[in-house]
Amino acid sequence: EKFPEMEHDDPNSIRLPAGQSGEIVWKFTTGGEFKFACLIPGHYEAGMHGDVTVAGK
């Protein structure tokens, strides 16, 4: 494991082995444009980030 000291224990995150998939359920209270990203060093630069568009209520 490359960064064993880096724990992802936030309820809005998930840690998976390479090649696996998972699910996170986010509940938004307002509409808008939001960004998400992997916080492991180098992963953002490798493309592990994206945008979420939430329609207003």
C-alpha positions as CSV (number, residue, x, y, z in Angstrom):
1,E,0.0,0.0,0.0
2,K,1.6,3.2,-1.1
3,F,0.1,5.6,1.6
4,P,-0.8,3.4,4.5
5,E,-0.9,6.4,6.9
6,M,-3.6,8.1,4.8
7,E,-7.0,7.0,6.0
8,H,-10.2,7.8,4.2
9,D,-12.7,7.6,7.1
10,D,-14.9,10.5,6.1
11,P,-18.5,9.3,5.5
12,N,-18.4,11.0,2.1
13,S,-15.6,8.9,0.8
14,I,-14.8,5.3,-0.1
15,R,-11.6,3.4,-0.5
16,L,-11.5,0.5,-3.0
17,P,-8.8,-1.9,-4.4
18,A,-7.7,-1.2,-8.0
19,G,-10.2,-2.3,-10.5
20,Q,-13.1,-2.4,-8.1
21,S,-16.2,-0.2,-8.0
22,G,-18.4,1.1,-5.2
23,E,-21.2,3.5,-4.4
24,I,-21.4,6.7,-2.4
25,V,-24.8,8.4,-1.8
26,W,-24.6,12.1,-1.4
27,K,-27.6,14.1,-0.3
28,F,-27.6,17.7,-1.5
29,T,-29.6,20.4,0.1
30,T,-29.2,22.9,-2.7
31,G,-28.7,22.8,-6.4
32,G,-25.5,23.9,-8.1
33,E,-22.2,22.8,-9.7
34,F,-19.9,20.8,-7.4
35,K,-16.5,19.3,-7.8
36,F,-15.2,16.0,-6.4
37,A,-11.7,14.5,-6.4
38,C,-9.5,11.8,-5.0
39,L,-7.3,13.3,-2.3
40,I,-4.4,10.8,-2.6
41,P,-1.3,12.7,-3.9
42,G,-1.0,12.5,-7.6
43,H,-4.5,11.1,-8.2
44,Y,-6.1,14.4,-9.1
45,E,-3.4,15.0,-11.7
46,A,-4.0,11.5,-13.0
47,G,-7.7,12.4,-13.7
48,M,-9.4,11.2,-10.6
49,H,-11.8,14.1,-10.3
50,G,-15.1,15.3,-11.8
51,D,-18.1,17.5,-11.6
52,V,-21.6,17.0,-10.3
53,T,-24.6,19.1,-11.4
54,V,-27.5,19.1,-9.0
55,A,-30.8,20.5,-10.1
56,G,-32.4,23.1,-7.8
57,K,-35.5,22.1,-5.8
